[in-house]
Amino acid sequence: METITIVLLLLLAVIVSGIVSRAVPLPLPRPLFQIALGAAIGLVADWRVTLDPEIFFLLFLPPLLFLDGWRIPREELFKDGKTVIELALGLVVFTVVGMGFFIHWMIPSMPLAVAFALAAVVSPTDPIAVSAIAQRVPIPKRMMHILEGESLLNDASGLVCLRFAIAAALTGAFSIQNAALNFLWVAFGGIAVGVGLTWGVSRAKTWVTRRYGEEGGAQILISLLIPFGSYLLAEHLHCSGILAAVAAGLTMGFVETTGEVAATTRIRRNTVWDTIQFTANGIIFVLLGEQLPGILAGAADTVQLTGHYEPWWLAVYVIAINLGLAGLRFLWVWLSFRLTLFRSGEWKTTPNWRIVAAMSFAGVRGAITLAGVLTLPLALTDGTAFPARDLAIFLAMGVIIVSLVVASIALPLVLRNLEMPAESSHAAEEDAARIAAGEAAITAVERAQHEMAEGRSNADLYVAVAARIMDIYRERIESRQARPSETLSMQVAELVERDLRIAALKAERSEIFPRVRRRELGSEAARKIVRELDLLEARYSA
């Protein structure tokens, strides 16, 4: 009973945090409000949620990473693939080595292996936190795609580094050769599991649908089970479950291009996944905040591990680690941009420091860091307590909060009036696709009209209805084939038409509900009409 109460309270906290974040005029991301609300719950309530890292990873990360991989524009990800790999792999290793030595130098009482473990958990950026920041800060699209791609892929490299740092702390031994081979197995094995499982399930689902018909609820449930299945199978094979979930999402995007799922199923499935994304994102940060009072309560004991007695030293260390992370990230991003310009033949061009700074500030830490640091063992192999574990947890928590606050404040300042390089427009290919789709629709209507009217006495009725439908498609095609001089006026006309249609749909809906209240219209018929109006409004509002 208590567990159910806690779950319901967490869900309520997610709802309240969303309301507060919209009500407060400050340009702060929702996760900060969720952390604060979670901390308030932790202070007021007399219960504590004991986070099991394995359960935490399994419940929250697979569906969220799967969804990010599913929805990320794949062509944009592959276009900047080299930059993403440089950040997701090279920057993580560079950060782990640099910050590991820096933390050990700053806090000599923390063993080098533990310092590397802490550096490993704070090195990956978090896709959930990055997405939350982007909701309040207008990050340019190409930069956002690079950040999303980086945060989706760098988790595996960071957690592999963490695994070997913990092994070194427990055994006192480390092998670069074994680490490299293990990383290859973890990374490529996880990708293979995610791709293979998703493709196999999709093929089986398609075969069943063609043979026995489609059931929308089952289709949605399958999409929910795929990320968990990929994650569990990869972890069972000692591969990266995180990369398996990401690869499953990317594969799902390719599989969906077959268009074999019914339209109503897609609409319902998107609604379900949007709800899951909102709920899981919120609970992660509420839980993070709920852990904060307990961690702060032990600050007096934790600070003694550093050789000091004043708690404010912990704040100094958190700020120093954040500065170190930002400095290393700035240096690596600058070198990565220089390399990209060199490959494109623009070796004399200097990267814009504001773009590099924005990429550096956007390196936000979140749930991956929290769950990763909690996997530090409680004891060594000889039974003694794991050295500086509480200190590492406190510093990781501080890095998460500070990175969120700094990104929320610094990114709007750095991006203000920033002129980004011109991005390729997809308007031409979108128009071409709409024209081709319209022509295919006209051909299909003509063929269907002849088949339906054949041998019927009222054939003129079919001709008239088909002509009316084809006129709509021809008008749409002509609007997309407008001359450049007419493009602006056509765009204005489209906006005016959209606003008028939305106003009309709202008026229709406002007429339906009073009729239901006056019992002039049945509830089932009303639901059908309102659903049609809602779908039309969603089309024009998109």
C-alpha positions as CSV (number, residue, x, y, z in Angstrom):
1,M,0.0,0.0,0.0
2,E,2.8,2.4,0.9
3,T,4.5,1.7,-2.5
4,I,1.3,2.6,-4.4
5,T,0.9,5.8,-2.3
6,I,4.5,6.8,-3.1
7,V,4.0,6.2,-6.9
8,L,0.8,8.2,-6.9
9,L,2.5,11.1,-5.0
10,L,5.3,11.1,-7.5
11,L,2.8,11.3,-10.4
12,L,1.0,14.2,-8.6
13,A,4.4,15.9,-8.1
14,V,5.1,15.7,-11.9
15,I,1.7,17.3,-12.6
16,V,2.3,20.1,-10.1
17,S,5.8,20.8,-11.3
18,G,4.5,21.2,-14.9
19,I,2.0,23.8,-13.6
20,V,4.6,25.7,-11.6
21,S,7.1,25.7,-14.4
22,R,4.5,27.4,-16.7
23,A,3.3,29.8,-14.0
24,V,6.8,31.1,-13.0
25,P,8.0,33.6,-15.6
26,L,11.7,32.7,-15.1
27,P,13.2,30.9,-18.1
28,L,14.2,27.8,-16.1
29,P,13.7,24.3,-17.4
30,R,11.1,22.0,-15.8
31,P,13.6,19.6,-14.3
32,L,14.8,22.3,-11.9
33,F,11.2,22.7,-10.6
34,Q,10.9,18.9,-10.4
35,I,14.1,18.6,-8.4
36,A,13.0,21.4,-6.0
37,L,9.5,19.8,-5.6
38,G,11.1,16.4,-5.0
39,A,13.4,17.9,-2.4
40,A,10.4,19.5,-0.6
41,I,8.7,16.1,-0.6
42,G,11.8,14.5,0.9
43,L,11.9,17.1,3.6
44,V,8.3,17.0,4.6
45,A,7.4,13.4,4.1
46,D,8.7,10.7,6.4
47,W,9.5,8.2,3.7
48,R,12.5,7.7,1.4
49,V,12.7,6.0,-1.9
50,T,15.6,3.5,-2.0
51,L,16.9,3.7,-5.6
52,D,18.1,0.4,-6.9
53,P,20.2,1.4,-9.9
54,E,19.4,-1.7,-11.9
55,I,15.7,-1.2,-11.5
56,F,16.0,2.5,-12.1
57,F,17.9,1.9,-15.4
58,L,15.3,-0.8,-16.5
59,L,12.2,1.2,-15.7
60,F,13.1,4.6,-17.1
61,L,16.0,4.6,-19.5
62,P,14.9,2.0,-22.2
63,P,11.6,3.6,-23.2
64,L,13.0,7.2,-23.1
65,L,16.1,6.4,-25.1
66,F,14.1,4.2,-27.5
67,L,11.7,7.1,-28.1
68,D,14.5,9.6,-28.6
69,G,16.1,7.3,-31.1
70,W,12.8,6.7,-32.8
71,R,11.9,10.4,-33.2
72,I,15.4,11.9,-33.9
73,P,15.8,13.0,-37.6
74,R,18.0,10.2,-38.9
75,E,19.2,12.0,-41.9
76,E,20.4,14.9,-39.7
77,L,22.1,12.5,-37.3
78,F,24.0,10.7,-40.1
79,K,24.9,14.0,-41.8
80,D,26.8,15.1,-38.6
81,G,27.8,11.5,-37.8
82,K,31.5,12.2,-37.5
83,T,31.0,15.1,-35.1
84,V,28.6,13.1,-33.0
85,I,31.1,10.2,-32.8
86,E,33.9,12.6,-31.8
87,L,31.7,13.9,-29.0
88,A,30.1,10.7,-27.9
89,L,33.4,8.6,-27.8
90,G,36.4,10.9,-28.0
91,L,35.1,13.5,-25.6
92,V,34.0,11.0,-23.0
93,V,37.5,9.3,-22.9
94,F,39.2,12.7,-22.9
95,T,36.9,13.9,-20.0
96,V,37.4,10.7,-18.0
97,V,41.2,10.9,-18.2
98,G,41.4,14.6,-17.6
99,M,38.8,14.9,-14.8
100,G,40.0,11.7,-13.2
101,F,43.5,13.1,-12.6
102,F,42.0,16.6,-11.8
103,I,39.6,15.2,-9.1
104,H,42.4,13.1,-7.5
105,W,44.7,16.1,-7.5
106,M,42.0,18.3,-5.9
107,I,40.9,15.7,-3.4
108,P,43.9,13.5,-2.6
109,S,41.9,11.5,-0.1
110,M,39.8,10.1,-2.9
111,P,41.7,7.2,-4.5
112,L,42.6,7.5,-8.2
113,A,40.3,4.7,-9.3
114,V,37.3,6.2,-7.5
115,A,38.2,9.6,-9.0
116,F,38.1,8.0,-12.5
117,A,34.8,6.4,-11.6
118,L,33.3,9.8,-10.6
119,A,34.7,11.3,-13.8
120,A,33.1,8.5,-15.8
121,V,29.6,9.1,-14.4
122,V,29.8,12.9,-15.0
123,S,31.2,12.6,-18.5
124,P,28.0,11.6,-20.4
125,T,25.5,14.3,-21.2
126,D,21.9,13.3,-20.6
127,P,19.3,13.2,-23.5
128,I,16.4,13.7,-21.1
129,A,18.0,16.8,-19.6
130,V,19.1,18.2,-23.0
131,S,15.5,17.9,-24.3
132,A,14.2,19.6,-21.2
133,I,16.5,22.5,-21.7
134,A,15.5,22.8,-25.3
135,Q,11.9,23.3,-24.3
136,R,12.7,26.6,-22.7
137,V,15.8,27.7,-24.7
138,P,15.5,28.1,-28.5
139,I,18.5,26.0,-29.5
140,P,19.2,26.0,-33.3
141,K,18.0,22.8,-35.0
142,R,21.4,21.5,-36.2
143,M,23.0,22.1,-32.9
144,M,20.1,20.3,-31.1
145,H,20.5,17.3,-33.4
146,I,24.2,17.0,-32.6
147,L,23.5,17.3,-28.9
148,E,20.8,14.7,-29.1
149,G,22.9,12.3,-31.1
150,E,25.8,12.8,-28.7
151,S,23.7,12.2,-25.6
152,L,22.1,9.1,-27.1
153,L,25.5,7.5,-27.8
154,N,27.9,8.7,-25.1
155,D,26.1,6.8,-22.3
156,A,27.6,3.5,-23.3
157,S,31.2,4.8,-23.4
158,G,30.8,6.6,-20.1
159,L,29.3,3.5,-18.3
160,V,32.0,1.2,-19.8
161,C,34.7,3.6,-18.4
162,L,32.8,3.4,-15.0
163,R,32.8,-0.4,-15.1
164,F,36.5,-0.5,-15.5
165,A,37.2,2.2,-12.9
166,I,35.1,0.2,-10.4
167,A,37.0,-3.0,-11.3
168,A,40.3,-1.2,-10.8
169,A,39.2,0.1,-7.4
170,L,38.1,-3.5,-6.4
171,T,41.1,-5.4,-7.7
172,G,43.8,-2.8,-8.1
173,A,44.5,-3.9,-11.7
174,F,43.6,-2.4,-15.1
175,S,44.3,-3.6,-18.6
176,I,43.9,-1.3,-21.6
177,Q,43.7,-4.2,-24.0
178,N,40.9,-5.9,-22.1
179,A,39.1,-2.6,-21.8
180,A,39.3,-1.9,-25.5
181,L,38.0,-5.4,-26.4
182,N,35.3,-5.2,-23.8
183,F,34.2,-1.8,-25.1
184,L,33.9,-3.2,-28.7
185,W,31.8,-6.1,-27.5
186,V,29.6,-3.9,-25.3
187,A,29.0,-1.3,-28.0
188,F,28.6,-3.3,-31.2
189,G,26.9,-6.2,-29.3
190,G,24.3,-3.8,-27.9
191,I,23.7,-2.2,-31.3
192,A,23.3,-5.6,-33.0
193,V,20.8,-6.8,-30.3
194,G,18.7,-3.6,-30.7
195,V,18.6,-3.7,-34.5
196,G,18.1,-7.5,-34.7
197,L,15.3,-7.7,-32.1
198,T,13.4,-4.7,-33.5
199,W,13.6,-5.9,-37.1
200,G,12.6,-9.5,-36.2
201,V,9.6,-8.4,-34.1
202,S,8.5,-6.0,-36.8
203,R,8.7,-8.7,-39.5
204,A,6.7,-11.1,-37.3
205,K,4.1,-8.4,-36.5
206,T,3.7,-7.6,-40.2
207,W,3.2,-11.3,-41.1
208,V,0.5,-11.7,-38.4
209,T,-1.2,-8.4,-39.4
210,R,-1.4,-9.4,-43.1
211,R,-2.7,-12.9,-42.2
212,Y,-5.2,-12.1,-39.3
213,G,-5.7,-8.4,-39.4
214,E,-4.4,-5.6,-37.2
215,E,-5.4,-4.9,-33.5
216,G,-4.4,-1.4,-32.5
217,G,-4.0,-2.1,-28.8
218,A,-1.6,-5.0,-29.5
219,Q,0.5,-2.8,-31.9
220,I,0.9,-0.2,-29.2
221,L,1.8,-2.8,-26.6
222,I,4.4,-4.3,-28.9
223,S,6.1,-0.9,-29.3
224,L,6.2,-0.5,-25.5
225,L,7.8,-4.0,-25.0
226,I,10.5,-3.6,-27.7
227,P,12.8,-1.3,-25.8
228,F,12.6,-3.4,-22.6
229,G,13.2,-6.6,-24.5
230,S,16.2,-5.0,-26.3
231,Y,17.7,-3.7,-23.0
232,L,17.2,-7.0,-21.1
233,L,18.6,-9.2,-23.9
234,A,21.6,-7.0,-24.3
235,E,22.3,-6.9,-20.6
236,H,22.0,-10.7,-20.4
237,L,24.7,-10.9,-23.1
238,H,26.8,-8.4,-21.2
239,C,26.4,-5.8,-23.9
240,S,25.1,-2.2,-23.6
241,G,21.4,-2.2,-22.9
242,I,21.4,1.5,-23.4
243,L,22.9,1.3,-26.9
244,A,20.5,-1.6,-27.6
245,A,17.5,0.7,-26.7
246,V,18.8,3.5,-28.8
247,A,19.5,1.2,-31.8
248,A,16.0,-0.3,-31.4
249,G,14.5,3.2,-31.6
250,L,16.5,4.1,-34.7
251,T,15.5,0.8,-36.4
252,M,11.9,1.4,-35.5
253,G,12.1,4.6,-37.4
254,F,13.3,2.8,-40.5
255,V,10.7,0.0,-40.1
256,E,7.9,2.5,-39.8
257,T,8.7,3.9,-43.3
258,T,6.8,0.8,-44.7
259,G,3.6,2.5,-43.7
260,E,1.9,-0.8,-42.7
261,V,0.4,0.5,-39.5
262,A,-3.1,1.8,-39.5
263,A,-3.6,5.6,-39.2
264,T,-5.7,5.3,-36.1
265,T,-3.1,3.1,-34.4
266,R,-0.4,5.7,-35.1
267,I,-2.5,8.4,-33.6
268,R,-3.3,6.4,-30.5
269,R,0.3,5.2,-30.2
270,N,1.8,8.7,-30.4
271,T,-0.6,9.8,-27.6
272,V,0.5,6.9,-25.4
273,W,4.2,7.5,-26.0
274,D,3.8,11.3,-25.3
275,T,2.2,10.4,-21.9
276,I,5.0,8.0,-21.1
277,Q,7.7,10.5,-22.0
278,F,6.1,13.2,-19.9
279,T,5.6,11.0,-16.9
280,A,9.0,9.2,-16.9
281,N,11.0,12.4,-17.5
282,G,9.2,14.0,-14.6
283,I,9.5,11.1,-12.1
284,I,13.3,10.9,-12.8
285,F,14.0,14.4,-11.7
286,V,11.4,14.3,-8.8
287,L,13.2,11.2,-7.5
288,L,16.6,13.0,-7.9
289,G,15.3,15.8,-5.8
290,E,13.8,13.4,-3.2
291,Q,17.3,11.9,-2.7
292,L,18.8,15.4,-2.1
293,P,17.9,15.9,1.6
294,G,19.3,12.6,2.6
295,I,22.6,13.4,0.8
296,L,22.8,16.8,2.3
297,A,22.1,15.4,5.7
298,G,25.3,13.5,5.5
299,A,27.3,16.5,4.2
300,A,28.9,17.1,7.6
301,D,30.3,13.5,7.6
302,T,31.0,13.6,3.9
303,V,33.2,16.7,4.0
304,Q,35.5,15.0,6.5
305,L,36.5,12.6,3.8
306,T,38.1,15.5,2.0
307,G,40.3,16.5,4.9
308,H,38.2,19.6,5.8
309,Y,35.5,20.3,8.3
310,E,33.6,23.2,6.7
311,P,30.7,22.1,4.5
312,W,31.2,24.9,2.1
313,W,34.3,23.0,0.7
314,L,31.8,20.7,-0.9
315,A,30.4,23.6,-2.9
316,V,33.9,24.6,-3.9
317,Y,34.6,21.1,-5.2
318,V,31.3,20.9,-7.1
319,I,32.0,24.3,-8.8
320,A,35.5,23.3,-9.6
321,I,34.4,20.0,-11.2
322,N,31.8,21.9,-13.3
323,L,34.4,24.3,-14.4
324,G,36.8,21.5,-15.3
325,L,34.1,19.7,-17.3
326,A,33.2,22.9,-19.1
327,G,36.8,23.7,-19.9
328,L,37.5,20.2,-21.3
329,R,34.3,20.2,-23.3
330,F,35.1,23.7,-24.7
331,L,38.5,22.6,-25.8
332,W,37.3,19.4,-27.4
333,V,34.4,21.0,-29.2
334,W,36.7,23.7,-30.5
335,L,39.2,21.1,-31.8
336,S,36.3,19.1,-33.3
337,F,35.0,22.1,-35.2
338,R,38.5,22.9,-36.4
339,L,38.8,19.3,-37.7
340,T,35.4,19.5,-39.4
341,L,36.4,22.8,-41.1
342,F,39.7,21.2,-42.1
343,R,38.0,18.2,-43.7
344,S,35.7,20.5,-45.6
345,G,38.6,22.6,-47.0
346,E,37.9,25.6,-44.8
347,W,41.1,25.2,-42.7
348,K,41.6,29.0,-42.5
349,T,38.2,29.6,-40.9
350,T,38.1,30.0,-37.1
351,P,35.2,28.4,-35.3
352,N,32.7,31.0,-33.8
353,W,33.5,31.0,-30.1
354,R,29.9,31.6,-29.2
355,I,28.8,28.5,-31.0
356,V,31.5,26.5,-29.2
357,A,30.4,28.1,-25.9
358,A,26.8,27.2,-26.5
359,M,27.8,23.6,-27.3
360,S,29.8,23.5,-24.1
361,F,27.1,25.0,-21.8
362,A,24.6,22.5,-23.4
363,G,26.5,19.6,-21.9
364,V,23.9,19.0,-19.2
365,R,24.1,16.0,-16.8
366,G,21.0,14.2,-15.5
367,A,19.6,10.8,-14.8
368,I,22.5,8.8,-16.3
369,T,24.9,10.5,-13.9
370,L,22.6,9.8,-10.9
371,A,22.0,6.2,-11.7
372,G,25.6,5.6,-12.6
373,V,27.0,6.9,-9.4
374,L,24.6,4.9,-7.4
375,T,26.0,1.7,-8.9
376,L,29.2,2.3,-6.9
377,P,29.6,-0.8,-4.7
378,L,29.1,-0.5,-0.9
379,A,32.2,-2.5,0.0
380,L,35.5,-3.7,-1.5
381,T,36.2,-7.4,-2.0
382,D,37.8,-7.6,1.5
383,G,34.6,-6.3,3.1
384,T,35.8,-2.8,3.9
385,A,33.7,0.2,2.9
386,F,34.1,1.5,-0.6
387,P,36.3,4.6,-0.3
388,A,34.7,8.0,-0.7
389,R,31.4,6.6,-2.0
390,D,29.2,9.2,-0.2
391,L,31.5,11.9,-1.4
392,A,31.3,10.8,-5.0
393,I,27.4,10.6,-4.8
394,F,27.3,14.1,-3.3
395,L,29.6,15.6,-6.0
396,A,27.7,13.9,-8.8
397,M,24.4,15.3,-7.5
398,G,26.0,18.8,-7.3
399,V,27.2,18.5,-10.9
400,I,23.7,17.6,-12.1
401,I,22.1,20.6,-10.4
402,V,24.8,23.1,-11.3
403,S,24.9,22.1,-15.0
404,L,21.1,22.5,-15.3
405,V,21.2,26.0,-13.7
406,V,24.2,27.2,-15.7
407,A,22.7,25.9,-19.0
408,S,19.4,27.6,-18.2
409,I,21.1,31.0,-17.6
410,A,24.1,30.9,-20.0
411,L,22.5,29.4,-23.1
412,P,20.0,32.2,-23.7
413,L,22.8,34.8,-23.3
414,V,25.2,33.0,-25.6
415,L,22.6,32.3,-28.3
416,R,21.0,35.8,-28.3
417,N,21.3,37.3,-31.7
418,L,23.8,34.6,-32.7
419,E,24.0,34.1,-36.5
420,M,24.2,30.4,-37.2
421,P,25.5,29.0,-40.5
422,A,22.7,28.6,-43.0
423,E,21.0,25.3,-42.7
424,S,19.7,23.4,-45.7
425,S,15.9,23.9,-46.2
426,H,13.7,20.9,-46.7
427,A,10.9,23.0,-48.2
428,A,11.6,21.9,-51.8
429,E,11.6,18.2,-51.0
430,E,8.5,18.6,-48.9
431,D,6.7,20.4,-51.7
432,A,7.8,17.7,-54.2
433,A,6.5,15.0,-51.9
434,R,3.1,16.7,-51.4
435,I,2.8,17.2,-55.2
436,A,3.6,13.5,-55.9
437,A,1.2,12.4,-53.1
438,G,-1.5,14.6,-54.6
439,E,-1.0,13.2,-58.1
440,A,-1.2,9.7,-56.8
441,A,-4.4,10.5,-54.9
442,I,-6.0,11.9,-58.1
443,T,-5.0,8.8,-60.1
444,A,-6.5,6.6,-57.3
445,V,-9.7,8.6,-57.2
446,E,-10.2,8.3,-61.0
447,R,-9.6,4.6,-61.0
448,A,-11.9,4.0,-58.0
449,Q,-14.6,6.2,-59.5
450,H,-14.6,4.2,-62.7
451,E,-14.7,0.9,-60.8
452,M,-17.5,2.0,-58.5
453,A,-19.6,3.6,-61.2
454,E,-19.4,0.7,-63.7
455,G,-22.8,-0.7,-64.4
456,R,-24.7,1.7,-62.1
457,S,-27.6,3.8,-63.2
458,N,-26.5,6.8,-61.1
459,A,-22.9,6.9,-62.6
460,D,-23.1,10.7,-62.8
461,L,-23.2,10.9,-59.0
462,Y,-19.9,9.1,-58.8
463,V,-18.4,11.4,-61.4
464,A,-19.5,14.5,-59.6
465,V,-18.2,13.4,-56.2
466,A,-14.9,12.3,-57.7
467,A,-14.5,15.6,-59.5
468,R,-15.1,17.5,-56.3
469,I,-12.4,15.5,-54.5
470,M,-9.9,15.8,-57.3
471,D,-10.4,19.6,-57.4
472,I,-9.3,19.8,-53.8
473,Y,-6.1,17.9,-54.7
474,R,-5.5,19.9,-57.8
475,E,-5.8,23.1,-55.8
476,R,-3.3,21.8,-53.3
477,I,-0.8,20.8,-56.1
478,E,-1.1,24.3,-57.7
479,S,-0.4,26.0,-54.4
480,R,2.9,24.0,-54.2
481,Q,3.8,24.8,-57.8
482,A,3.5,28.6,-57.4
483,R,6.1,30.8,-59.0
484,P,8.7,32.4,-56.6
485,S,7.0,35.7,-56.9
486,E,3.8,34.2,-55.7
487,T,5.3,32.1,-52.9
488,L,5.0,34.8,-50.2
489,S,1.3,35.5,-50.9
490,M,0.6,31.8,-51.0
491,Q,2.2,31.3,-47.6
492,V,0.1,34.2,-46.2
493,A,-3.0,32.7,-47.7
494,E,-2.2,29.3,-46.1
495,L,-1.8,31.0,-42.7
496,V,-5.1,32.8,-43.1
497,E,-6.8,29.6,-44.2
498,R,-5.4,27.7,-41.3
499,D,-6.6,30.3,-38.7
500,L,-10.1,30.5,-40.3
501,R,-10.4,26.7,-40.4
502,I,-9.3,26.4,-36.7
503,A,-11.8,29.1,-35.8
504,A,-14.6,27.3,-37.6
505,L,-13.7,23.9,-36.0
506,K,-13.8,25.5,-32.5
507,A,-17.2,27.0,-33.3
508,E,-18.4,23.5,-34.4
509,R,-17.2,22.0,-31.2
510,S,-18.7,24.7,-29.0
511,E,-22.1,23.9,-30.6
512,I,-21.8,20.1,-30.0
513,F,-21.2,20.1,-26.2
514,P,-24.3,22.2,-25.3
515,R,-26.4,19.8,-27.3
516,V,-25.1,16.9,-25.3
517,R,-25.8,18.8,-22.0
518,R,-29.4,19.5,-23.2
519,R,-29.7,15.8,-24.3
520,E,-30.4,16.8,-27.9
521,L,-27.4,14.6,-29.0
522,G,-26.3,11.2,-27.8
523,S,-22.9,10.9,-26.1
524,E,-21.7,8.2,-28.6
525,A,-22.5,10.4,-31.6
526,A,-21.0,13.4,-29.9
527,R,-17.7,11.5,-29.3
528,K,-17.6,10.6,-33.0
529,I,-18.1,14.1,-34.2
530,V,-15.7,15.7,-31.6
531,R,-13.0,13.1,-32.6
532,E,-13.3,14.1,-36.2
533,L,-13.1,17.8,-35.3
534,D,-10.1,17.2,-33.0
535,L,-8.2,15.3,-35.7
536,L,-8.8,18.1,-38.2
537,E,-7.7,20.8,-35.7
538,A,-4.6,18.8,-34.9
539,R,-3.8,18.7,-38.6
540,Y,-4.1,22.4,-39.0
541,S,-2.3,23.2,-35.7
542,A,0.7,21.0,-36.4
